[in-house]
Amino acid sequence: MRRLLVLGAGTAGTMVVNKLRRRLDKEEWQITVVDQSDRHFYQPGYLFVPFGVYSAEEIVKPRQRFIPDGVDLVRGEVDRVAPGGNEVLLADGRRLPYDYLVIATGVGPQPDQTPGLLDGGQWRKSIFDFYTFDGAVALAKAMEGFDNGRLVVHIVDMPIKCPVAPLEFTFLADAYFRQRGMRDRVELTYVTPLPGAFTKPIASKRLGSMLDERKIAVETDFLVERVDDKTLVSYDEREIPFDLLVTVPLNMGAEYVARSGLGNELNLVPVDKHTLLAKAYPNIFALGDASDIPASKAGSVAHFSVEVFTENFLRHVRDEPMTGSFDGHANCFVESGDGKALLIDFNYDTEPLPGRYPLPGVGPFSLLKESEVNHWGKLAFRWMYWNLLLPGRPIPLPAHMSMAGKHPEE
Ligand SMILES: Cc1cc2nc3c(=O)[nH]c(=O)nc-3n(C[C@H](O)[C@H](O)[C@H](O)COP(=O)(O)OP(=O)(O)OC[C@H]3O[C@@H](n4cnc5c(N)ncnc54)[C@H](O)[C@@H]3O)c2cc1C
């Protein structure tokens, strides 16, 4: 029996085992997937929980439900990979041998990496995050109780998963306070380590002007050194006081990646950005957020890259060259408040451009432009996630980015 072992049954790991179980002979291949938790969280839903749009129950389901017959789901925490011995050790002492390994344990927020965030006495009192389920639920209460003062939305450093999520939170907060008739009592500030609202110039300009229109102050190039009680302090000694801080802590890969000597300084696995094969080992791949590819850390990237990976993997295990090349394709809806959203579609080489998606002229989604249809697309994504994406069903969207419908000149 040949053994494929997948670490992490989140977005990428679940898609992979579903797709490969259909394609790999059951007599020849054993597939095992490991995860530390038996609940699968729909992370894009965390954005909406603080505004009361989704209840917690709508975004959590039992993990086993998405694992197909013929795949063993092992509940356990990965402690270490021994790449020399082709073996994975779990924290409880179990050992899982493999012939091929897929690392898909994602990234997570690490508030302990910024002095004063977790240990300054304000965590979950006046400092919150929405990048975890518990954080989003706790923040919902804090938002409900907030009736005036300085709300600061803040990113510690890039890369983070879903790099537009903090912007979306800010737009939604603006709309939420307007709907509650108290926007004039809230000072909203967006604090980012980037030189602008987003990583890519055209989108950054568009999103930056949306912050201006909403009278949201922006503090750029802000590299936080520490949090002093209720003040953010940067390395260049700027100070930003807050009453309520919504922060996105440093995002890092799982610690076992570092312990196994497989990661960079953020515990991300260095891979070839087109095949996702680890640079150091010919039988280890890293998919989803866990790798160091210079693409957005997003479910859409996990989806498009898994499509390319699946075909490549089938060739690789036959000792044939991998002919598929992942282009970094990402697309993300950006909620902008009042029932509207934008859509951005881009890859390693092409930044988000205006236009229509997926069909030129027809859309129905508009690129870099607010519309209600985009908002409904964002909400419909939850259904697609549970019913199409995770089970690895075909979705009529090409894995590679297309220039059709895009207008570089606008
Ligand atoms: C607030 C927020 C909003 C987002 N919005 C969007 C969006 O609108 N669109 C979009 O495309 N993406 C969005 N994303 C990003 C998207 O959720 C992630 O990019 C995607 O889930 C990555 O998939 P993954 O499989 O790499 O990691 P995950 O889905 O995070 O899965 C990793 C799995 O590994 C497991 N694991 C980790 N460490 C260990 C260990 N040591 N042992 C065992 N198991 C382990 C975890 O339990 C988890 O199940 C958002 C994310 C957040 C936080």
The ligand as a Gaussian input file, in Angstrom:
#p B3LYP/6-31G(d) Opt

LIG

0 1
 C      -11.739000      36.528000       9.474000
 C      -11.404000      35.745000       8.253000
 C      -12.077000      36.009000       7.070000
 C      -11.751000      35.311000       5.915000
 N      -12.449000      35.586000       4.766000
 C      -12.146000      34.915000       3.633000
 C      -12.878000      35.162000       2.435000
 O      -13.809000      35.970000       2.408000
 N      -12.527000      34.478000       1.324000
 C      -11.502000      33.561000       1.328000
 O      -11.216000      32.970000       0.272000
 N      -10.788000      33.292000       2.451000
 C      -11.094000      33.944000       3.595000
 N      -10.409000      33.667000       4.753000
 C       -9.212000      32.825000       4.705000
 C       -9.506000      31.325000       4.687000
 O      -10.354000      30.967000       5.739000
 C       -8.169000      30.580000       4.801000
 O       -7.273000      31.100000       3.857000
 C       -8.351000      29.096000       4.551000
 O       -9.172000      28.540000       5.538000
 C       -6.996000      28.406000       4.505000
 O       -7.154000      27.027000       4.433000
 P       -6.057000      26.062000       5.041000
 O       -6.554000      24.694000       4.775000
 O       -4.719000      26.446000       4.577000
 O       -6.059000      26.345000       6.607000
 P       -7.298000      26.159000       7.687000
 O       -8.567000      26.103000       6.931000
 O       -7.046000      27.164000       8.675000
 O       -7.024000      24.686000       8.222000
 C       -5.906000      24.337000       9.003000
 C       -6.276000      23.110000       9.829000
 O       -5.104000      22.598000      10.443000
 C       -5.414000      22.192000      11.755000
 N       -4.168000      22.253000      12.545000
 C       -3.356000      23.323000      12.742000
 N       -2.297000      22.984000      13.475000
 C       -2.407000      21.660000      13.750000
 C       -1.598000      20.716000      14.454000
 N       -0.467000      21.055000      15.061000
 N       -2.034000      19.439000      14.509000
 C       -3.201000      19.070000      13.919000
 N       -4.005000      19.908000      13.231000
 C       -3.601000      21.192000      13.138000
 C       -6.481000      23.183000      12.236000
 O       -7.279000      22.637000      13.274000
 C       -7.271000      23.425000      10.946000
 O       -8.391000      22.573000      10.848000
 C      -10.731000      34.322000       5.946000
 C      -10.071000      34.038000       7.140000
 C      -10.401000      34.726000       8.295000
 C       -9.683000      34.413000       9.580000

